Amino acid sequence: MQEAVNPTPSFSSSYASAAVQQVSIALDERSYAIAIGTGLLDEPAFYADLPAAASALIVSNTTVAPLYAQRLHAVLQQRYANVHLVTLPDGEEYKTWETLNLIFDALLGHGCDRKTVLFALGGGVVGDMTGFAAASYMRGVPFVQVPTTLLAQVDSSVGGKTAINHPLGKNMIGAFYQPRLVLCDLATLNTLPVRELSAGLAEVIKYGPIADMAFLDWLEAHIDALLARDVEALAHAVRRSCEIKAWVVGQDERESGLRAILNFGHTFGHAIEAGMGYGAWLHGEAVGAGMVMAAELSCRLGLVDTAFVARLTALVQRAGLPVRGPVLDAADNAGRYLELMRVDKKAEGGEIRFVLIDGPGQAVMRAAPDALVREVIDACCA
C-alpha cells in the first residue's frame, strides 16, 4: 500500500534578512511562535508572554551551560523569583532514563510546583529530554526550547516530539508535548563545532527533496556561506526549514501520516546510530548517509533518476557529511540493518516503511522488498 503526499506550502522562498523573524506553529490552543534572530537570548521581551510562575528550571549540558546558562539565568531572574539550573552530561549516549531522572531530581529537590517553567538550553538531546520531563512532571508543566545547535533550531526543537533512547531503538520512549516558545538565537551557532554544524545541515537539506526544490537550489548556491556561518544565510535556512516543518506539523501533529515525511533518511540513519552505539555517529551524520541510501532506494524503485541521486549525494558531501553508511556487521551487514530498521517507529507489523522521494520535491511512504533493500545497503555502505 502506497501513501503519497505533496507537502509543498505556499510560503515565499525569498532570501530573508537577518532581522528578527517569526514562524508560527498553528495548533489551536497549543499554538506557539518560533523566533529567529541574533541576540534573542538576552532580550527580556521574548519571555514576556510566558506563564507566570515562582520558579524556572534551566536544563543544559556540560558543554553549553558554561557558555550560555549564566546569560539565560540573568534574563529569567527578571521574571521568576527562583531560577535553578541542572547540568546534564553531553552526548547522545546519555539520552537515557538515568539522565532524565537528573531533571526530576532537580525539580523535586527544589520543590518545584506544576506552574514551574522548564527551559531547554542546548541541542536536540537536551531539548528532547527537557520536553519529556515537562510532559511527565506533575502530568505536565510548561517548557521553552532555546536551541543552541543548527540541528535543534531547524528540526528537533520544533513540533513537540520528546523522547529518550532505548538500546534497541532511538526515540522509542517519549511523548508529543508542545513547547510554549522556541527561541532561535543565531549567535549561539558561533560556538558550534564544525562537525555539529555539518550535522545540522543534514536536517536542513532534507526539506528540499521532500517539499521544496527551490530551497534545494538555494542550498546548492549557498552551502559555502552556511558553512562559513554567514548570518543572513543561516537566518534564511533556519526560517525556511521551520516554515516547512510548521506547515507539516500543523497538518499532522502526531505523525499519523503526513508528518512521517520529515523522517527522510532517518530509517537508515537511526539504524546506523543504534548499530554503531549512540554517540559514535552524530544524528545528522547518520541522516546524511541515510538520505543517500533512501534516494538510492527511491531510484531503484523507479521513483527518481540517477541524476537526482547524484545531485543529492553531492550536496550532502559538500556539507561535510558522510555519504556512505558504516558496516554494522561484517558477516551480514544488510541483515543487521534490516533487524534494526524493523523496530523503527514507522514499521508496521514488522514491515519496514521508508520515506522515499516520489519525484523531486515530493515524498512517499512505502515498503520495499527486503532483497532490494539489501542491494541498496550493500551498494551504499563502506
N, C-alpha and C positions, 0 to 999 in steps of 0.2 A: 504494500500500500504506500503510495507516494503522497506527500503533503507539500504542495508548492506554495510559496509565499513571495510577495513583492513588497518589501518594506519601505520603498523609497518615499520619504516625507517631503513635503513641499517647503523646505527651508532654503534660504539663499546660501550659496556656496562662495560668496564673495570673500575676498581677503579682508579680514576684520582688523581693526586697530587693536593695540594692547590696552586700551582703556577698560575699565571695569565693565564686564558683560554679565548678563543673567540668562540662564536657561531654566525653564520651569518644568517640573515633573507633575503632570496633571493626573492626580489620583483622588479626586473629590476631597474629602476631609483630610486625607493623608498627603495632599499636595505640598510641595516644598520647592525652594529655589536652589539652584547651583550658581554660586557667584564665582566669577573668573576674573583675575586681575593680579596686579603686583602690589604688594604692601597691605593686603587684606588682613593678615594675621593680627596686626596691632590696632586695627581700626574698630573702636567700640560700636560704631553704628551698625556693623554687620551682626552684632549679637543682641541688638536692642529688642527684637521681637521674639526672642526665645522665652520658653516658660519661666516664670518666676519660681525661685526655689531658695532654700537656705544654703544648699551645698551643691558643688560641682566636683566631678572627678575627671581628671585628665588621665587618659590611658595612652602610654607611649612605650618606646623600647629603648634599649641601651645605646642605640646609635642616634636616634632622633631626639630623645629627651635632652641631652646636653646642648643641642643646637637650638631648639625652639621651645622647650617646655617653660622656661622662665618667662619668655615673652608672652606666651598664651596665659600663663598664670597671672601675670600682671594685668592684662586687659580683663580677664574674668573676675579679678578681685573688685573691679568697679561695679560688678553686678551681683556677685554671690558672696555672702559673708564668709563662707568656708570653701576654700578651693584646695583639693587634695590631688596628689599625683601617685600613680602606680606605674612602675617601670618594668616592662616585661623583657625577657631575653629576646634577641633579634634573630629571626630566621624562620623559614617555612617549617623546619623540623620541630619548632616549638608551638605550632598551631594545634594544641592538644588540650585534653581535659585538665591536665595538671596546670598548664599555664592559664587556662580560663579561670581556674579556681583562685588564682592570684588576684583577679579582678573582684571576685566575690568576697575574698578575704578582706580586701581594702574597703569595699562598700560596707560590709558588716562591721569591720573593725572601727570605722569612723561613724557608725550609727546612721548611715545614710537612709533616708526615707524614700517613699515612692515618687516624690517630686524631684529627686536628685537628677541632675542632667549630666550625662557622660559625654566626654569629648574624645574622639579617636584621633590622636595626633601621630601620624605615621603612614606607612604604606598599607598594602592590601591585607596583610596578616593582622596588623593592629586594628584595622577597620572591621574586618570580619569578626574578630573575637570581641571587640567592644560592642558591636551591634548584637551579637548573640547574647552577650552578658546583659545588655539593655533589654532585650526581648524576654529574658528569663528572670531577672531580678525583680522580686515582688510582682511577678507576672507582667512586667512591662514598665520601663521608665524611659523618658525621652533621651535621645542622643544626637550628637552632631558629628559629622565627618569633617576632619581637617586634614585632607590627604597631602602628603609631602613627597610622593613619588608620581611620576608620569602615569604609570600603570594604574595607580589608585585614582588619579584625577580623571582619567578618561574611561574608567571601567568599574573597578570594584567598589568605589565609594558611592556609586550611583545605582539606584534601583532596589535597594533593600535586601539583597542576598547576604545572609550572615551564616557562618559555619565554622566548624573545626574539621580537621582531617582525622581519618581512621587509617591504621596501617594497610587496610585492604582497599581504600579508596579515598580520593580527595574530596573535601567538602561534603561528605556524606551525612554529617550530623549538624543540623542548623535550623534556621527559621527564616521566613520572609518577614522583615521588620524594617520599616522605612525611617530614615533619619528626619530630623526637623529642618536641617540645613546642610548643604555641602559647600565648604569654603575652600576654593582652589587658589591658593596664593602661589603664583608662578615663580616668585622669588625663591621659594623653598627648593625649586629644581636646580638652583645654582650649586647646591651642596650634594647633589645626587651623583654617585659614582657613574662612570661611563657605562659600565656593564648594566646598571639598573636603568639608565636612560634608554639604552637599546632594548632592554626587556619591555619597557613601557611602549616603545614604538610598535611592538608586535600587536598590542591591543588597539593601537591607532590604525595600523594598516588593515586590520580585519574588516573595518567598516566600509572600505572601498568595494571589495568583491561582493559583499553581501547586500549593499544598499546604495552605493553612490560612486559610480565610476568617475564622475568629475572630481570627486575627492581623491580618488586613486591617482588621477592625472596630476592633481595638485601636489600630492605626496611625492611623486616621482620628481617633480620640479623643485621641491623644497626640502628633500630629505637631508641634504647637507646643512641647510640652515637650521633644521631641527636638531641635528647632531651638534651643531655649534651653539645651541641654546639661544638662538635668536628669539627675543621675547615676543615679537609680533607673529612669527611663525608658530611658536608654541601656543600663543593665545588662540590662533585660528584652529590649530589641530585639536586643542582641548575643547573649544566651543563646538566645533563640528561633530566631534566624537560624542559629546554629551547630547547634542541635538538629536542625533540618530538614536542613541540609546534611550533618551527620554521619549521619543516617539514610539519606540518598540515597547518599552515598559508601560507606557500609557495604554497601549492596546492589550497587553498580556502581562499583568503584574506577576503572576505566579507560574509563569513558564508552562502553561498548558498547551501551547502551540507555537505562535509566532516568536516569542522571546528566545526559544531554543536556538534561533539562527545566530544569536550573539556568541554561541559556543563554536563558531567556525574554527577548526584546528584544535579544539580543546579535547575531543575524544582521544585522538592520538597523543596530544600533549599531556593530558592527565595520566595516561599510561606511562609515558616517559618519566614523569615526576615520581609516581608510585614505584615504578620499576627500578629507578636509579637510587631511590631513597630521597625523601623530601629535603630540599636544600641543595642537592648536588647540581641540578639544573635550576635556574630561576624559572618562575612560571612563564614569563614572556619568552624565554629561550625555548622552552618546550612547545609553546604555542606557535612560535616561528617555524620550527621544523614540522609541527603538526599541520599548519596551514599548507605547507608544500605537499605533505602527504595527502591531505584532503583534496587539494587541487588535482593531484595526480590521479586519485581515485575518481574524481569527477570526470577527468579526461578519459579514463579507461571505460567509464560508463557512457561515454559519448555526449556528455553534457557541455564540455568546453573543449577547445582545441589545444594542441601542444604549445602554440604561441602564447596563449593565456597563462599556462603553467610556467613557461619560461619567463614571462613578464613578472609574475608574482614572485617567483624564486629570486629573480634579480633584485627586486625591491627589498625583499627580506634580507638578502645578503648585504645589500648596501646599508641597511640599518644596523649592521654589525651582529646579526643573529645567525645561529646555525640553520642550515637548510637540509641537513641530513640527520635522521634520528640515530640514537645510540643503539648498540647491540645490548639487549637486556638478558639474553640467554644464548650462549654460544651453540648449544645443542639444538634449540628450536626457538629462534628469536621471534618469528611471526606467531608461533603458538603462545609465547609469553605475552606478547602484545594483545592478542585476542582474549586471553584469560583475564587480563586486567581491564580491557575495554568492556567486558561483559558485566562488570559491576558499575559501569558509568551510569549516571542518573538518567540518561536518555534511553538506556537499554530497556526493552520491554519483553518480558518472558524469556530472557536470555538472548534475545536478538539485539544486536548492536545497531543503533540508528545513528547515522552520520549527518552532520551538516555539510552539504555539498553545494557547489556553485552550479546553478542551473542556467548558465549563460551569464556573462558579466553583469554584475550589479543585482543579481537575484540569487536567493538561497533556497534550498530544498532540503527537507528532512526525509531520509530514506535509508533502508537497509541495503546491504550489498553482500553478494556471495562470499563466504569465508575464503574460498580459493582465490578470488580476485583481490581481496584484502591482503592475503598472504603475498601475492605478487607485488602489490604496492609496497608493503613493508620490506620485502627483500630488495626491491629496486631503490628504496629511499633511505635505507639505513647504512651507516658507515661500516 
